């Protein structure tokens, strides 16, 4: 046996014996001592996000949160949507969306984009019926220094304007080629009137003049009344000082009430767009002006409509002063689908449906905050414009069954707006359903 052990020892390479001995010795040291610079194996526990809000003397509201790993900084203009266009500015809202991060304040478009790229920032710009947003997502240490690029004084260089008009034209063509987008635009036209501020389309086929583009931007893209939302900001006070300095040369403007808080009167009319599509899209919308600023309740109602009518394949929608229901079918079944839409809005919602809708709406709101830095910034900006920042979960928990049922009963008492897009050969007219409401 002893000879076998000696043979085994002699067969092991010397370097293996040395290595084993070294590891036994190094085990007496901590990993930090053995490998200087090694990241801590006991990181600090994650903390819940906290939100801070400050309104500056120039009218800009700054809202920040602390927990995001990356930083999204967005600047939302509540009066830069198509509803704020004058009669001579049709299409200016969409063109100005594409003038974001363009030449201004002594910087060329190329230099602005180079600064964003060098900092690893991903820029974005959005425009809707009621507002517009410009922003970017970047690493926490890079995001603050890029704030001046959010709102430079645009110089409207002819090549920038040409590119912006071309991009707006392409988006308009794509939107008008989508049946659902056309239906959405037309339900607003039916609800408020095609020539009203809320009824006119975001996707105007007319090209705005340079004067119209400049006039709209000088009035809408201002700090007064805007909301700057930033994620991943640990020191709110210091960040606010950076914002003040970074946007010190931007246009302040005059205070104007948000376009979403001063809706056009609800008319409850009808729009019909016929096309040989082999399908019929239908939507009914009701006056939701009484629910403005009550986003949690609106979201619950939207989910109630969808859950109560899921077997029929119908879907609820809510926002920008409207609450409604959508459905589609073959042209021959359009009448039955329209009857189902009417029934879906006039039938009483069961209490179990309301509870399920509350759960879904609350989960949707929470997930929107967790999807990513940009999504969280959008939620934060919307909360400021709706007048409330804290207590998202509590706002949904406080909604009762009677609150939802009462709101839906009130909606069904108003005359609905109706929009139809597609093959309308068998689609009844608005007048045939008005008697079912009120």
C-alpha positions in Angstrom: 0.0 0.0 0.0 2.8 2.4 0.9 4.5 1.8 -2.4 1.3 2.5 -4.2 0.9 5.9 -2.5 4.5 6.8 -3.3 3.9 5.9 -6.9 0.7 8.1 -7.0 2.5 11.1 -5.5 5.4 10.8 -7.9 2.9 10.6 -10.8 1.3 14.0 -10.0 3.0 17.0 -11.8 4.9 19.3 -9.6 3.1 22.4 -10.8 -0.2 20.8 -9.7 1.2 20.3 -6.2 2.4 23.9 -6.1 -0.9 25.3 -7.4 -2.8 23.3 -4.7 -0.6 24.7 -2.0 -1.0 28.2 -3.3 -4.8 28.0 -3.2 -4.7 26.6 0.3 -2.6 29.6 1.4 -4.8 32.2 -0.5 -7.9 30.9 1.1 -6.8 32.7 4.2 -7.3 36.0 2.3 -10.6 37.6 1.4 -11.4 38.0 -2.4 -10.9 41.8 -2.1 -7.5 41.3 -0.6 -6.4 38.7 -3.1 -7.9 40.5 -6.1 -7.9 44.3 -5.5 -10.6 46.2 -7.5 -13.0 43.2 -7.5 -16.7 44.4 -7.4 -18.4 44.0 -4.1 -20.0 40.6 -3.6 -22.5 42.2 -1.2 -24.2 45.1 -3.0 -26.6 47.4 -1.3 -30.2 46.3 -1.3 -32.4 47.8 -4.0 -34.5 50.7 -2.8 -38.0 51.8 -4.0 -38.2 54.6 -6.4 -39.0 58.0 -5.0 -40.5 60.9 -7.0 -39.8 64.6 -6.7 -41.5 67.5 -8.4 -40.4 71.2 -8.8 -42.1 74.0 -10.8 -39.6 76.6 -12.0 -40.3 80.4 -12.2 -40.5 80.1 -16.0 -43.4 77.7 -15.7 -41.6 74.5 -16.5 -42.4 71.5 -14.2 -39.5 69.1 -13.5 -40.3 65.6 -12.2 -37.7 63.0 -11.4 -37.4 59.5 -10.0 -34.4 57.7 -8.5 -34.5 54.0 -9.3 -34.0 53.6 -13.1 -30.7 52.1 -14.3 -30.6 54.4 -17.3 -31.8 57.9 -17.6 -34.5 59.1 -20.0 -35.1 62.9 -20.1 -38.3 63.9 -22.0 -39.8 67.4 -22.5 -43.5 67.3 -23.1 -45.3 70.3 -24.6 -49.1 70.1 -23.8 -50.1 72.5 -26.5 -48.0 71.2 -29.4 -50.5 68.7 -30.8 -52.7 69.1 -33.9 -55.6 70.4 -31.8 -53.5 73.6 -31.2 -53.1 74.4 -34.8 -54.8 77.4 -36.3 -56.8 77.2 -39.5 -53.7 78.2 -41.5 -51.3 75.8 -39.7 -52.7 72.5 -40.7 -49.9 69.9 -40.7 -47.5 72.1 -38.7 -47.7 69.9 -35.6 -46.4 66.8 -37.4 -43.7 68.8 -39.3 -42.4 70.3 -36.1 -42.1 66.8 -34.6 -39.4 66.2 -37.3 -37.7 69.5 -36.5 -36.6 68.1 -33.1 -32.8 68.0 -32.7 -32.3 70.1 -35.8 -30.2 73.2 -36.3 -30.6 75.9 -33.7 -28.8 78.0 -31.1 -25.6 78.1 -33.2 -25.5 74.3 -33.6 -25.9 72.4 -36.8 -28.1 69.3 -37.1 -24.9 67.3 -37.7 -23.3 68.6 -34.5 -26.4 68.0 -32.4 -26.7 64.4 -33.6 -22.9 63.9 -33.2 -23.1 65.0 -29.5 -26.0 62.6 -29.0 -24.2 59.7 -30.6 -20.9 60.4 -28.8 -22.8 60.2 -25.5 -24.6 57.0 -26.5 -28.0 58.7 -26.3 -31.0 57.5 -28.3 -33.2 60.5 -29.2 -37.0 60.3 -29.9 -39.8 62.7 -30.8 -43.6 62.2 -30.7 -46.6 64.2 -31.7 -50.3 63.5 -31.1 -53.6 65.3 -31.2 -53.1 67.0 -27.9 -49.3 67.2 -27.2 -45.8 66.6 -28.4 -42.7 65.2 -26.7 -39.0 65.3 -27.4 -36.3 63.5 -25.5 -33.6 60.9 -25.3 -32.3 57.9 -23.3 -28.7 57.7 -22.1 -26.4 56.6 -19.4 -27.0 58.4 -16.1 -23.6 60.2 -16.2 -24.2 61.5 -19.8 -27.9 62.5 -19.8 -27.7 65.8 -17.8 -25.2 67.5 -20.1 -27.4 66.9 -23.2 -30.4 68.9 -21.8 -29.7 72.0 -23.9 -30.2 70.0 -27.0 -33.9 69.4 -26.1 -35.0 72.9 -27.0 -32.5 74.9 -29.0 -33.8 78.0 -30.8 -34.7 76.5 -34.2 -33.2 78.4 -37.2 -35.4 76.6 -39.7 -32.6 75.9 -42.2 -34.1 75.1 -45.6 -32.7 71.6 -45.7 -34.0 70.8 -42.3 -37.5 72.1 -43.2 -37.4 70.1 -46.4 -36.4 66.9 -44.6 -39.1 67.5 -41.9 -41.8 68.0 -44.5 -40.8 64.9 -46.4 -40.8 62.8 -43.2 -44.2 64.2 -42.2 -45.5 63.4 -45.7 -44.3 59.8 -45.5 -45.9 59.3 -42.0 -49.1 60.8 -43.3 -49.2 58.4 -46.3 -48.6 55.5 -44.0 -51.3 56.6 -41.6 -53.9 57.1 -44.3 -53.1 53.6 -45.6 -54.1 52.1 -42.3 -57.8 51.4 -41.8 -57.6 51.6 -38.0 -55.7 54.9 -38.0 -58.2 56.3 -40.5 -61.0 55.0 -38.2 -59.4 56.7 -35.2 -59.1 60.0 -36.9 -62.6 59.8 -38.2 -64.2 59.0 -34.8 -62.7 62.3 -33.5 -64.1 64.1 -36.5 -67.5 62.5 -35.9 -67.4 63.3 -32.2 -66.3 67.0 -32.3 -66.7 68.0 -36.0 -64.1 67.7 -38.7 -63.2 71.4 -38.6 -63.0 71.7 -34.8 -59.7 71.7 -32.9 -60.1 68.2 -31.6 -61.8 66.9 -34.7 -59.3 67.8 -37.3 -56.7 65.2 -38.2 -53.1 65.1 -37.1 -52.3 63.7 -40.6 -53.2 66.6 -42.8 -52.5 66.1 -46.5 -51.8 69.8 -47.0 -48.2 71.0 -46.7 -47.9 73.9 -44.2 -46.0 77.0 -45.2 -42.7 78.0 -43.5 -44.5 80.9 -41.8 -47.1 78.4 -40.4 -44.4 76.1 -39.2 -42.5 78.9 -37.5 -45.7 80.4 -36.0 -46.8 77.1 -34.5 -43.4 76.3 -33.0 -42.9 79.8 -31.5 -46.3 79.4 -29.7 -46.3 75.7 -28.8 -42.6 74.7 -28.2 -42.1 76.8 -25.1 -41.1 76.1 -21.5 -44.1 77.7 -19.8 -46.5 74.9 -19.1 -44.2 72.2 -20.3 -43.2 69.1 -18.3 -39.6 67.7 -18.1 -39.6 64.2 -16.8 -36.3 62.5 -15.9 -35.6 58.9 -14.7 -32.6 57.7 -12.8 -31.9 61.0 -11.1 -30.5 60.6 -7.5 -30.1 64.3 -6.6 -33.3 66.2 -7.6 -32.1 69.6 -6.4 -28.8 69.4 -8.3 -30.6 68.2 -11.4 -33.1 71.1 -11.3 -30.2 73.5 -11.3 -28.7 71.7 -14.3 -32.1 72.1 -16.1 -32.4 75.8 -15.3 -28.9 76.4 -16.7 -29.3 74.1 -19.7 -32.6 75.6 -20.8 -31.8 79.2 -19.8 -31.8 80.4 -23.4 -34.9 78.5 -24.5 -38.2 80.3 -25.3 -40.3 80.7 -22.2 -43.6 81.7 -23.9 -46.9 82.6 -22.3 -49.1 80.4 -20.1 -51.8 78.7 -22.1 -54.3 76.1 -20.8 -53.7 72.6 -22.0 -55.6 71.6 -25.1 -56.8 68.5 -23.4 -58.5 70.5 -20.7 -60.4 72.7 -23.1 -62.0 70.3 -25.5 -64.2 71.2 -28.4 -68.0 70.7 -27.7 -69.1 67.1 -28.3 -71.4 66.8 -31.3 -72.1 63.1 -31.7 -72.1 63.0 -35.5 -71.1 60.4 -38.1 -68.3 59.9 -40.6 -68.2 57.1 -43.3 -65.3 56.2 -45.5 -66.2 53.6 -48.1 -63.5 51.4 -49.6 -63.7 48.0 -51.4 -61.8 46.3 -48.6 -63.9 43.3 -47.9 -64.1 44.2 -44.3 -66.0 46.8 -42.2 -64.5 48.7 -39.2 -67.0 50.3 -36.8 -66.6 52.5 -33.7 -68.9 54.3 -31.3 -67.7 57.1 -29.1 -69.3 59.0 -26.2 -68.6 62.3 -24.5 -65.9 61.6 -21.9 -65.3 65.3 -20.9 -66.6 64.7 -17.4 -63.9 62.1 -16.9 -60.9 64.4 -17.9 -58.1 64.0 -15.4 -59.5 60.8 -14.1 -57.1 58.4 -15.9 -57.5 55.5 -13.5 -61.3 55.5 -13.8 -61.0 55.8 -17.6 -58.7 52.9 -17.8 -61.0 50.7 -15.7 -63.9 51.6 -17.9 -61.9 50.7 -21.0 -61.1 47.3 -19.6 -64.7 46.8 -18.4 -66.0 47.3 -22.0 -63.4 44.9 -23.4 -64.0 42.2 -20.8 -67.8 42.4 -21.0 -67.7 42.0 -24.8 -64.7 39.8 -25.4 -66.9 36.9 -26.7 -68.2 39.2 -29.4 -64.6 40.3 -30.2 -65.3 44.0 -29.3 -62.7 46.3 -27.6 -63.0 49.4 -25.5 -61.0 52.6 -25.8 -60.7 55.8 -23.8 -58.7 59.0 -24.0 -58.7 62.6 -25.2 -62.2 63.2 -24.1 -63.8 60.1 -25.6 -64.9 56.7 -24.3 -66.0 54.1 -26.8 -66.1 50.7 -28.3 -64.7 49.2 -31.5 -65.6 46.2 -33.6 -65.0 44.8 -37.1 -66.8 42.2 -39.3 -67.5 41.1 -42.8 -69.7 43.6 -44.7 -72.7 41.4 -44.5 -72.4 41.2 -40.7 -72.0 44.9 -40.1 -75.6 45.4 -38.8 -75.1 42.7 -36.2 -71.8 44.1 -35.2 -73.3 47.6 -34.8 -76.1 46.2 -32.6 -73.5 44.4 -30.5 -71.6 47.7 -30.1 -74.8 49.4 -28.9 -75.5 46.6 -26.5 -72.0 46.6 -25.2 -72.4 50.3 -24.1 -75.9 50.1 -22.7 -75.7 46.9 -20.7 -75.0 47.1 -17.0 -71.5 45.9 -16.1 -71.4 43.1 -13.5 -69.4 43.6 -10.3 -67.0 40.7 -11.1 -66.2 42.3 -14.4 -65.4 45.6 -12.6 -63.0 43.9 -10.2 -61.2 42.1 -13.0 -61.0 45.3 -14.9 -59.5 47.1 -11.9 -56.8 44.4 -11.6 -56.0 44.6 -15.3 -55.9 48.4 -15.4 -53.8 48.6 -12.3 -51.4 46.0 -13.6 -51.2 47.8 -17.0 -50.3 51.1 -15.2 -47.6 49.4 -13.0 -46.1 47.5 -16.0 -46.0 50.7 -18.0 -43.7 52.1 -15.3 -41.5 49.0 -15.4 -41.3 48.4 -19.2 -38.3 50.8 -19.5 -36.9 54.2 -18.8 -38.7 55.9 -21.6 -42.1 54.4 -20.8 -41.7 55.5 -17.1 -40.9 59.0 -18.2 -44.1 59.1 -20.2 -46.1 57.9 -17.3 -44.5 60.6 -15.0 -45.2 63.4 -17.5 -48.8 62.3 -17.9 -49.3 62.2 -14.2 -48.2 65.8 -13.8 -50.5 66.9 -16.6 -53.4 65.0 -15.0 -52.8 66.7 -11.7 -51.5 63.8 -9.6 -48.2 62.2 -9.1 -48.3 59.9 -6.0 -50.6 57.0 -5.1 -51.0 55.2 -8.4 -52.0 51.9 -6.9 -54.3 53.6 -4.3 -56.1 55.5 -7.0 -57.2 52.2 -8.7 -58.0 50.6 -5.3 -60.3 53.5 -4.5 -62.5 52.9 -7.5 -65.7 51.2 -6.6 -68.2 49.2 -8.6 -70.8 51.9 -8.4 -68.3 54.5 -9.6 -67.8 52.5 -12.8 -71.5 51.6 -13.3 -72.5 55.2 -12.7 -70.0 56.6 -15.2 -71.0 54.1 -17.9 -74.7 54.9 -17.3 -73.9 58.6 -17.8 -72.0 57.8 -21.0 -74.8 55.8 -22.4 -77.2 58.7 -21.9 -75.4 60.9 -24.4 -75.8 60.7 -28.2 -72.9 58.6 -29.6 -70.6 59.5 -32.4 -70.2 56.8 -35.1 -67.3 56.2 -37.5 -67.3 53.5 -40.2 -64.5 52.6 -42.5 -64.4 49.9 -45.2 -67.1 48.2 -47.2 -70.2 50.0 -46.0 -72.7 48.5 -48.4 -74.6 46.9 -45.5 -73.7 49.3 -42.7 -76.7 51.1 -41.1 -76.5 54.8 -40.6 -76.1 56.8 -37.4 -79.7 57.8 -37.3 -80.8 54.1 -36.9 -79.0 53.7 -33.5 -79.6 57.1 -31.8 -82.8 56.0 -30.2 -81.0 53.3 -28.3 -79.3 55.9 -26.2 -80.3 58.8 -24.0 
